[in-house]
Amino acid sequence: MADAKAASIPTGLAGDNALVSAIRRTYLSFLDRRDALGLSNPGTFENINREVSRDVFLTNFMFTGLRAEWNKPISNNPIFQLSHALSMGAQGMSPYTFSALYGSDRVFFQGTMESDGSLVARSNYRWNDSIVTKTNAQIQSGQSMLSIENDYTGKDFTASFKGMNPSAIEGGLKGIFIASYLQSVTPKLALGLEAVWQRVAMNTSPEALLSYGARYKGSDWIASLQMQTEGPQGSAISSSYWRKLTDKVSVGTDLSLQFAPGLSGQGGLMGGPLQKEGSASVGAKYEFRASTFRALVDSKGRLSCLLEKTILPTVRVTFAGEMDHLKQQAKVGVSVSVEAMSEDLMEQMEKGTAQSPSVPF
């Protein structure tokens, strides 16, 4: 192993130097020991608790009101799809939304336009097996947002750098910049950190904060811990736990505690007693043959549930509900999604001959 790696390292006049040779041997020995550990890629720092936040919890799936979606897959390789969505009584959603999606092994494009004039455009480009560049542009209610992100996926680590609304045309640098790194140190344990630097305007002082994270993966469970150092808004600690009970049932819990400096004096100056605020959430996900049920309850008295039911291969119905016992409020949502797939494409999907590309989502 070391001989093969040594062949890939260029040698020149410095190759005969004893110090350079010793450094090279040490480096190759380190790589061999690192490969012997059998480490895998832990994912990104942003998704350190992805099993809980993105799979079990229904935060990303919850909606209210009535929705109807019509999707038209045009091709499967590359992926090209058009969709129309109508909504009524939904909070934060436009009555009509049109979107188009294109994806191949190297690129991903998605554009969304709403009836109120809002526009969202996303694009991802895979330079090679390790580097992916992601861009996101939004124009909504007269405000605009631009973010550019670069992810480097190594064999046992992931490094990311993201800039939101970066600008240097006003005599200085402003915007929000986030750098993160997550490294597997054992086959089960991964450690990482995230640094945030932001400046809203040139007449304000920049702000910075640092977060630490850990992720431990067991045989059928995953635990994660994040700690945010003290910043302008205080500090925070959050932990999550995910466990797969059976092949079709998984549960997750999330605990968070925030510490914020209080206000003192008549002028409301900082420096008062430390204010603490905590929250806890417990969720479960049940996967049936043709449906998926999610439920969530938190310490603020909210109970939410969501049921996705596939009636036909091209028709899916979703029911969502939320009860806030403290505020005495209830929300309900019903959605119907229809895929108008061509007969040729449907036949390919049923026979398993339609091969989807590895899109850099």
PEZI-V611640 format. One record per residue. N is the residue number from 1. RES is the residue in one letter. PSI is psi in degrees with one decimal (none if undefined). NEAR is the number of other ideal C-beta (glycine too) atoms within 12 Angstrom. D_CENTER is the distance of its C-alpha to the mean C-alpha in Angstrom with 1 decimal. Layout:
n: [N/N]
res: [RES/RES]
psi: [PSI/PSI]
near: [NEAR/NEAR]
d_center: [D_CENTER/D_CENTER]
//
This chain:
n: [1/2/3/4/5/6/7/8/9/10/11/12/13/14/15/16/17/18/19/20/21/22/23/24/25/26/27/28/29/30/31/32/33/34/35/36/37/38/39/40/41/42/43/44/45/46/47/48/49/50/51/52/53/54/55/56/57/58/59/60/61/62/63/64/65/66/67/68/69/70/71/72/73/74/75/76/77/78/79/80/81/82/83/84/85/86/87/88/89/90/91/92/93/94/95/96/97/98/99/100/101/102/103/104/105/106/107/108/109/110/111/112/113/114/115/116/117/118/119/120/121/122/123/124/125/126/127/128/129/130/131/132/133/134/135/136/137/138/139/140/141/142/143/144/145/146/147/148/149/150/151/152/153/154/155/156/157/158/159/160/161/162/163/164/165/166/167/168/169/170/171/172/173/174/175/176/177/178/179/180/181/182/183/184/185/186/187/188/189/190/191/192/193/194/195/196/197/198/199/200/201/202/203/204/205/206/207/208/209/210/211/212/213/214/215/216/217/218/219/220/221/222/223/224/225/226/227/228/229/230/231/232/233/234/235/236/237/238/239/240/241/242/243/244/245/246/247/248/249/250/251/252/253/254/255/256/257/258/259/260/261/262/263/264/265/266/267/268/269/270/271/272/273/274/275/276/277/278/279/280/281/282/283/284/285/286/287/288/289/290/291/292/293/294/295/296/297/298/299/300/301/302/303/304/305/306/307/308/309/310/311/312/313/314/315/316/317/318/319/320/321/322/323/324/325/326/327/328/329/330/331/332/333/334/335/336/337/338/339/340/341/342/343/344/345/346/347/348/349/350/351/352/353/354/355/356/357/358/359/360/361]
res: [M/A/D/A/K/A/A/S/I/P/T/G/L/A/G/D/N/A/L/V/S/A/I/R/R/T/Y/L/S/F/L/D/R/R/D/A/L/G/L/S/N/P/G/T/F/E/N/I/N/R/E/V/S/R/D/V/F/L/T/N/F/M/F/T/G/L/R/A/E/W/N/K/P/I/S/N/N/P/I/F/Q/L/S/H/A/L/S/M/G/A/Q/G/M/S/P/Y/T/F/S/A/L/Y/G/S/D/R/V/F/F/Q/G/T/M/E/S/D/G/S/L/V/A/R/S/N/Y/R/W/N/D/S/I/V/T/K/T/N/A/Q/I/Q/S/G/Q/S/M/L/S/I/E/N/D/Y/T/G/K/D/F/T/A/S/F/K/G/M/N/P/S/A/I/E/G/G/L/K/G/I/F/I/A/S/Y/L/Q/S/V/T/P/K/L/A/L/G/L/E/A/V/W/Q/R/V/A/M/N/T/S/P/E/A/L/L/S/Y/G/A/R/Y/K/G/S/D/W/I/A/S/L/Q/M/Q/T/E/G/P/Q/G/S/A/I/S/S/S/Y/W/R/K/L/T/D/K/V/S/V/G/T/D/L/S/L/Q/F/A/P/G/L/S/G/Q/G/G/L/M/G/G/P/L/Q/K/E/G/S/A/S/V/G/A/K/Y/E/F/R/A/S/T/F/R/A/L/V/D/S/K/G/R/L/S/C/L/L/E/K/T/I/L/P/T/V/R/V/T/F/A/G/E/M/D/H/L/K/Q/Q/A/K/V/G/V/S/V/S/V/E/A/M/S/E/D/L/M/E/Q/M/E/K/G/T/A/Q/S/P/S/V/P/F]
psi: [-46.3/-36.5/-39.4/-39.7/-33.2/-33.0/-26.1/-8.0/122.8/142.9/145.8/-140.3/-30.7/-9.6/-24.7/-6.8/132.7/-37.5/-44.4/-41.2/-38.6/-40.1/-40.6/-43.3/-39.3/-41.3/-43.4/-36.5/-37.8/-41.4/-39.7/-44.0/-35.3/-41.8/-33.3/-21.3/-20.7/41.1/147.0/166.1/128.0/-2.8/-165.9/157.6/-35.8/-33.2/38.7/-25.2/40.2/-31.7/-33.0/-53.7/-31.5/-12.0/-55.3/-53.3/146.5/21.0/-41.0/-7.8/-12.6/142.1/168.4/163.0/-163.1/136.5/144.7/126.8/138.3/113.3/137.3/91.9/123.5/-39.6/159.4/-23.8/98.1/160.8/127.1/122.0/140.6/148.2/147.5/140.8/133.6/137.2/151.2/128.5/14.6/133.4/129.5/13.6/143.3/150.7/-32.2/138.4/131.2/135.3/152.0/143.5/136.3/133.4/138.1/-171.2/-21.5/-32.0/157.8/126.4/139.4/127.8/137.7/130.8/130.5/163.1/-19.2/6.5/-2.5/144.7/131.6/129.5/128.7/143.4/136.1/141.1/124.7/109.6/-42.0/-166.1/-14.7/-30.5/128.4/130.8/129.4/135.0/147.2/122.4/135.1/139.3/115.7/127.2/42.8/1.1/150.0/153.8/136.6/129.6/140.0/128.2/140.6/126.1/131.4/116.1/107.9/-176.3/-37.5/22.3/164.7/128.6/136.4/147.3/130.5/136.9/130.3/122.9/50.9/142.5/141.4/25.1/-0.1/26.1/9.6/176.2/132.5/162.8/-167.4/127.0/130.0/125.9/132.8/156.9/130.5/124.3/132.0/124.8/-23.7/169.7/-18.6/-22.1/135.3/138.3/147.4/175.2/160.5/132.0/134.9/129.3/130.8/147.5/117.0/-43.9/163.0/-21.3/9.4/158.5/145.6/152.4/146.5/148.0/160.4/138.2/144.0/148.3/151.7/145.2/126.2/128.9/117.8/-164.7/-42.4/23.8/156.5/131.9/144.8/153.4/134.6/136.9/125.1/126.0/165.4/127.2/-162.9/-31.7/9.9/-162.0/168.0/151.1/131.4/143.7/151.2/154.2/128.8/137.9/137.7/107.0/-46.6/-176.3/-23.1/-5.3/129.7/148.4/159.6/150.6/150.8/129.5/134.2/145.8/126.5/140.2/121.0/138.2/135.6/177.4/145.6/154.5/168.9/-26.2/-2.4/35.8/152.6/152.9/4.5/-170.2/148.0/129.0/132.5/136.8/128.4/159.9/152.2/141.6/141.1/130.4/161.9/150.0/126.6/125.7/116.4/-174.4/-41.9/21.7/162.4/130.8/130.8/142.0/146.1/135.6/139.7/172.5/-7.2/8.3/19.5/133.6/122.2/150.1/154.5/131.1/122.9/122.1/123.9/108.0/-47.1/166.4/-22.2/6.5/128.0/133.7/136.9/131.5/132.2/142.1/147.3/134.1/125.4/101.3/-31.8/-40.4/-4.1/49.5/152.9/143.6/142.1/143.3/141.9/132.2/142.3/126.3/129.5/133.1/116.0/76.4/140.5/159.0/-39.0/-44.2/-38.0/-38.7/-38.7/-38.0/-40.9/-37.3/-12.8/16.5/-12.9/111.7/120.8/143.8/163.6/86.5/134.9/72.0/none]
near: [16/21/11/12/18/19/12/14/20/11/14/9/8/14/16/11/13/11/12/18/17/12/16/25/20/15/19/23/18/17/23/18/15/23/18/14/19/13/25/24/24/38/32/35/36/30/29/41/38/24/31/40/28/24/26/38/33/37/23/18/29/30/32/26/24/23/35/26/31/26/27/23/30/21/23/25/21/23/29/26/31/25/28/26/30/25/27/19/18/26/18/16/26/27/20/24/30/26/27/25/29/26/29/23/20/22/27/31/29/30/25/30/24/26/17/18/17/27/25/27/27/31/28/30/24/26/17/14/16/18/22/31/27/32/27/27/24/24/20/19/14/10/13/18/24/24/27/27/32/27/36/25/25/23/19/28/28/35/31/34/30/31/29/27/24/25/20/14/10/14/11/16/19/25/28/28/30/31/29/34/32/40/30/28/20/19/18/21/25/35/28/35/27/32/27/29/25/26/26/18/17/16/11/12/14/21/22/21/26/24/30/27/36/31/39/26/29/17/10/17/22/35/29/40/28/36/26/28/22/21/22/19/19/21/26/26/27/30/29/37/30/35/25/24/17/14/11/16/22/29/31/38/32/35/25/29/24/23/22/22/21/17/15/14/10/7/9/11/11/18/12/15/12/18/18/17/19/20/22/23/33/27/39/31/35/24/22/17/9/16/20/28/28/38/31/35/27/27/20/21/18/29/25/35/30/36/28/29/21/21/16/15/15/23/22/26/25/33/29/33/26/31/22/17/16/12/12/9/17/17/24/25/32/27/33/26/27/25/25/20/25/19/11/16/26/19/15/19/21/14/11/10/14/21/15/22/21/19/27/30/20]
d_center: [35.9/36.9/39.5/37.1/34.7/37.8/38.8/35.6/36.3/38.8/42.0/44.6/47.2/44.9/44.6/48.0/47.1/47.1/44.3/42.0/42.8/42.1/38.7/37.9/39.0/37.0/33.8/34.5/35.3/32.0/30.2/32.2/31.5/27.8/27.9/30.1/27.5/25.4/22.0/18.9/15.6/13.4/10.0/8.2/9.1/6.0/5.0/8.8/9.3/7.1/10.6/11.5/8.8/7.5/10.9/13.8/13.2/14.0/12.5/10.5/13.7/16.4/18.9/22.6/25.6/26.5/24.5/25.7/23.8/25.7/24.0/26.1/25.0/27.4/26.6/24.5/24.9/23.8/21.6/23.0/22.5/23.7/23.0/24.7/23.7/26.1/25.4/27.9/27.6/23.8/22.6/20.7/21.1/23.7/26.6/25.9/23.0/23.3/20.7/21.1/18.9/20.0/18.6/20.4/20.1/19.7/18.4/16.2/17.3/16.6/18.8/19.2/22.3/23.5/27.0/26.9/26.2/22.5/20.9/17.4/17.1/14.3/15.3/14.2/17.0/17.4/20.3/20.8/19.4/17.7/16.8/14.5/14.7/12.4/14.1/13.6/16.8/17.7/21.2/21.8/24.9/26.3/23.4/21.3/18.0/17.1/14.3/14.6/12.4/13.7/12.3/15.1/14.8/17.9/19.6/18.7/16.3/13.5/14.2/12.2/13.9/12.9/15.6/15.6/19.1/20.8/24.6/27.7/30.5/31.7/33.2/30.1/26.4/24.2/20.6/17.5/16.6/14.0/14.7/13.2/14.5/14.1/17.3/18.7/22.1/23.4/22.5/21.0/19.9/17.3/17.6/15.8/15.9/14.4/16.8/16.7/19.7/20.5/23.6/23.9/27.4/30.1/32.3/29.8/29.1/25.8/23.6/21.7/20.0/18.8/16.5/17.1/15.2/16.5/15.4/18.3/18.5/21.7/23.3/21.7/19.6/16.8/17.0/15.0/16.3/15.2/18.0/18.1/21.5/23.7/23.0/24.4/22.8/23.6/21.8/19.5/18.9/16.4/16.6/15.3/17.1/16.5/19.5/20.6/24.0/25.1/23.9/23.1/22.3/19.4/19.1/16.8/17.6/16.2/18.6/18.3/21.2/21.6/24.7/25.9/29.4/31.8/34.3/38.0/41.2/42.2/40.2/36.9/36.4/33.7/35.2/35.7/34.8/31.2/29.3/27.1/24.7/22.9/21.1/20.5/18.8/19.6/18.4/19.5/18.8/21.9/21.9/25.3/26.9/26.1/23.9/21.0/21.4/19.0/20.5/19.4/21.8/21.5/24.0/24.4/26.2/23.8/23.7/21.4/21.5/20.4/22.3/21.5/24.8/25.7/29.3/29.9/28.0/27.3/27.1/24.5/25.1/22.7/24.0/22.2/24.0/23.6/26.5/26.7/29.8/30.2/30.1/31.9/29.5/28.2/25.9/26.0/24.2/25.4/23.9/25.6/24.0/26.4/26.0/29.1/29.0/32.1/34.5/34.2/30.4/30.6/33.3/31.2/28.3/30.9/32.6/29.4/30.6/27.8/25.5/22.0/20.8/17.9/15.8/13.3/10.5]
//
